[in-house]
Amino acid sequence: MRNLWKILLSLALIISLPFYFISCIGIEASTKIDSKGAGTFSVEYQIAKDFVDFGSEESTPSLPFALSREDIERGLQDTEGISLKSYSKTKNANNMIISFTLDFDSPENLVKYLDPTNSFARFNKENGIYSLKFSFGDEIPPLDPDMKKYISEQFASYRFSLTIETAKSPPEVFIQDGSFISKTTSGKKTILECAMADLLTVSTSPQIDIFWR
């Protein structure tokens, strides 16, 4: 998976296909960064089995994200300062659940892995302050009421969450055009969460700025 945010963009394209191509996915991501800037990045996503059956268990144009250990390892071949720590794939009655964790030497290496073209994410460090700015992509074409209702129903049980934990204090997070995204703090963590349906049916893509020391 070379680009986490590209998953969401690809889903936005999927919703423009006929109803029987529409599928569901939930994403839970977390990162823990130590005082030197190194850390771990963990992702778990749940994908409806019919979506997997429509494509395959490898990355394809219809499945624009890695489902196998081999896919992830291939994506890491041209990267520096980042490695695969763990991987698992399980199934339940309705979903395939993919989980993996990456070790990284610096936030900059992680951002380069997630967004190698610098299209949706920007990392900076200045005067001891780290900053990460990212968006969920370009403007999403307006949806007609029936399509919006259908997507809301299909994605009702799926959520997106991102947890950021830093060494000294919870990072400061500022959200633009994302009133549907909740923000909470717990210890040294800041947690962002929203319904996947809300994320896929907005007309203006949210922009998120994260700062920490």
ABEGO torsion letter per residue (X at the ends): XABAAAAAAAAAAAAABBAAABBBBBBBBBBBBBAAGBEBBBBBBBBBAAAAAABBABBBAABABBABAAAAAAAAAABBGBBBABBBBBBBAABBBBBBBBBBABAAAAAAAABAAGAABBBBBBGGBBBBBBBAEBBBBBBBAAAAAAAAAAAAABBBBBBBBBAABBBBBBBBGBAABBBBBBEABBBBBBBAAAAAABABBBBBBBBBX
